[in-house]
Amino acid sequence: FRDTRVQVSSSWMQPFADTWRATGAVNVSTEYDYLSLGLSGLLEKDLFMRNTTLSAGLSFQFDSIDPVGGTPDALTSMLVPTYIGDDVGEGEDEFEWDDDYEEGENKTGSESKTTTDLIVGVTQVINRRMLMQFNYGLSVVDGYMTDPYKLVSVVDGAGMTQDVIYEGRPDSRTKHSFFWQTKYALDSGVVDVSYRFATDDWEIDSHTIDSRFRFNLGDNNYIQPHLRYYQQSAAEFYRPFLNQNDPMPMYASADYRVGEMTAYTVGLKYGHKMENGHEWAVRAEYYQQDPKNAGFDEPGVLADLDLYPSVKAVILQFNYHF
């Protein structure tokens, strides 16, 4: 497997009328089977001797996906081609496949979706050391949100796989999010703590707590520990597998990203400011994601398997600013 992603983005911020600021941005991203185009705008207004800032933003995103091999029909069986020999001479590499494979494949062309995001917020200076921000976000997505490469197993009462089908997700999603952030200046650093709650009509509720503590080591060096915790509930259509004796649901996905989970990140960043004003920093973090059983019985042999393995990653990043 190999893929190449190219992304280009540009933004422009323009102050006007003394206490107003406007920002516009455009972005383009492309992969082998994916294209994304986006526009966004943000308007900000300072009040009360610039101690309060009101903001409102709107963005629009268009995404097009053209899966390798075509877009499969949701909840249909994944057919496996059967090799039945070749009809050419020895040494040739042309093969003959079972006609039932191509005739049975239910696939279409490219699909697309649109995303409209709205955000409104207020930033308030509390005192000479503390700054606080509150945001509300609304996201409305319409179109194709199924992952064409994700599958769901259909099992019998003994837990043995009887069929493998393509997943299927709803074609609309509305999400509400609430965000709070506080920054507090210490004598030798800054404390940054935030909390985010999100809920949507897929019945995914999530909580995110993020904290960074920057400690200055003199005038030119600092360290910054980072701790993040995330928890979410499962989507109403999440199924780690389907039972062949149950009716086929309207939607189903075994993707752990829409399942119940917790995740945490622990990291440390070290930065240094050079004499010429340039700055470099190195960041090391450990990330672990732990999917959970959202209350599903595990028939037969599935009870002896780890159906919810953890995902772990180590991140090392180097930045240079000039």
N, C-alpha and C positions, 0 to 999 in steps of 0.2 A: 504494500500500500504506500502510495506517495501522493502528496498534494502540494500545491503551491498557492499561497494567498498573497494578493497584492491589495494594499489599502492606501488611499489618498484622502486626506481631510484638510480642510482649511476653515479658519474662523476670523472674524473681524469684530472688534469692539470699538464703539464710537460714543464718547460722551457728548451730551447736548443739553442745552437749557440749564446749565450749572449743576443741577442735582439729578439729572437723568442719564442713563446709559443704555445703549442697545447693542446686542451681540447677535450676529448671524453666523451660521456655520453650514457647511456642506460636506458630505462624505460619500465616497465610493469604495466598495470592497468587492473583490471578485475571487472566486475559486474555480476549480475545474467544473464543478456542477452547481455553482451558486453565484448569484449576483445580488448586491445590496446597494440601494441608493437612498440617501437621506438628506433632509433639510431641517434646520432648527432655528429658532429665534428666541431671544431672552430680553426682557425689558425690566430695568431696575430703577427704583426711585428712592432717593435719600430724604429722610425727614428728621425733624427735631435736632438740628445742628449735626446732622449726619450720624446720629446715634441709633437711628432705626432705618433699615432698608427693606422695602417691599419689592418682591420680584414675581414675575409671571413668565412662563415659558411654554412654547408649543413646538412640537417636532412631528415630522411625518417620515415614515420609512416604508420603502417598497422593496420586497425581497422576492426573488425568483429562483426556483430550484428545478434543475433538470437532472434527475437521478440517472446514474449509469444503468443502462438496461431498461429505462422507463420507470414511470410511477406506478407501483402496484395498487390494485384495488384493496381497500382496507378489509381486514379480517378474511381474506381469501388465502388458500393454501399456497405455500411456497413450493413450487414444483421443482424436482431435481431432474436434470436431463439424464437420459439413459443412453449410453454408448452401445450401439448395436453392430459396430464393425465399419470397415471402409470398403469402398467400391472402386478403388483406384489401384494402380500398380504398387509393387513393393517399394518402400522407401518414400512414398508420397505421404503428405501430412494432412490430407483432407479426410474428414470423418463424417459418418452418417449417424444422425441422432433420431431417437424415437419421435415420430410425427406428433404424438400426443403431447409432447412437451411444448412445442411452439403453439399448437392449437389451443392448449389449455391455459396459457399465460394471459392473464387479464391485466395489461399494463397500458398506460396512456403516456402522454408527453409531459411537458413541463407544467409546474403549478406555481402559484404565487400567493402572497399575503401582504396586507398593509397593516401598519402599526401607527396609531396616533397617540401621542403622549402629551399630557397637560400637567404642568407643575406650578404651584403657587406657594410662596413662602415669605417668611419674615425673619430678618436677622436683627438682633438687639444687643447693644452694648449695655451690660448689666452694671459694671463698674470699671475701674481702671485696669483690672486684671481679667475680667470675665466677659466672654462673648457667647451668645446663645442663638441657635437657629432652629426654626420649625418649618417643615415643608409638608405639603400634601400633594400626592401624585395620582393621576388617573391615566390608565393605559387601556386602550381598546384595540384588540387585534382581530382582524377578519381574514379568512382565507385558509390556506393549507398549512396546518401545524403538525401534521403527522410526520414522524421520521421514517422515510421510505426504506431505511436499512435496518429498522428494528423489528424483531420477531417476538411472537408469544407461543409458548409450547402448550399443546392440548394433551392432557394426561388422563389415564384411566384411574380406577380405584386403587391400583397398586403403585401409582406414581410413575408409571412407564409412559413415555411420550408416544402418542398415537398420531399426532399431526403437528405441523409447525405453520403458523399463519402470520401474515403481516399485521402489524399493529394498526390501530385506527383511533384518532383523537377528534374531539369536536372542532368545528371550523370557526369558532368564535371564542373570545376570552376577554373578560373585563376584570381589571385588577385595580385595587385601591391600596395606596401605601402612605404611611405616616412616619415621618423622620424627625428625630431630635438630636441635636449635637451641641456640646458645650466645650469651649476651649478656655483653659485657665492658665494664666502666665505665672510661673514661679520665679523666684529670684535667679534661678540658674536653669530654666527650661520651660517647657510647655506640656500640660496635660490635655489630651484630646480624647473625649469619650462620646460615643454616639449609640443610638438605639433606633432600630427600624422595625416596624410591623407592617406586614403586607397580607392581604387577603384577596381571593378571586373567586369567580363563579365556577371554577374547577374544584372548589373546596380545599385548596392549598392555602394554609395559614402558615406564615413564617415569622420568626423572630431573629434579629441579628444584633449582637452587641459587639462593638468594635472599640478598641482602646489603644492609644499610642502615648508613650511617655518619653518626651525628648529631654535629655539631660545634657547640658553644655559642659564640656571638659575644657575649660578655658575659652579663649576667644575664637579659636579656629577648629575645634573638634567637638563632636557630640556623639552620643549613643542614643538609640531609640528602640526600646523594647516594644513589641507588638503582640497583642492578644485579641483573637476574634473567636466568637462562638456563634453558631448558626443552628437553628432547629426548624423543621417544617413537617407538616402533616401530609398525608398521601392524597393525591387526586382521587376524585370519586370513581374514576374509571381505571385506576391502577390495579393490575392483577399480575402477580409474579408468574402465574400460570392459569390456565383454564381447565375445568373439569369437563370431560366429554359428555357427561350425563346431565350437565346444566345447560339451559338455553343459552344460545349465543348472545352476548350483550351487544348493545348498540356501539359502544366504544370499549377499547381495551388496550393497555400498554403495560409492558413489563419493564420499562425503562426506570432504573432506580432514581433518576433525576426527578421523576414525578411521584416517587414513593416517599414513605416516611423516613426521615433521616436526621442525624445530627452531624455536625462537623466543627472542627476547631483548627485554628492556625496559631502557631507560636513562632515568633521570629525576633531577630535583632538586626538593627541597622547601625552602621558606623559611617560617619561622614567627616570630611576634612575640607576646609577652605584654604586655598593656596594664596600665596602672596600676590599673584596677578588677578585675584578675584574669582578665578575659576573654582569650581567645587566638584569633588568626586565623592561617591558613597558606594558601599558594598552592603548588600542585604542578604541574609540567610534565613529561610523560614522552613518550618515543617508543617505539612497539611495532612489531616486525616479526616476522611468522611466515613461515617458508620451508618449504612442503611439498616432499617428496622423492619420487623414483621408487623404489618399493620392489622393483625388479627386474623390471618389466614391459616386454616388447618393445612397440614402437610401430609398428604396421604402416602402410605406405603414407603417406598425407598427414599422419598424426598425428606422424610423425617431424619434420615441419617446424613443428609448433605447440608453443606453451608450454602444456603440460598441467598444470603445477604452478606457477601464478603466486603471487607473494608477496602477503601481506596486510599492509598498513601502516596505522598509526593514530597520531595525535597526541592526547594527553590533557591537558586543562587543567582543574584542579579548585581550587575555593576553599572553605575550611572556616572556620567560626566557632564557637567553643565558649564557652559562658557558664554 
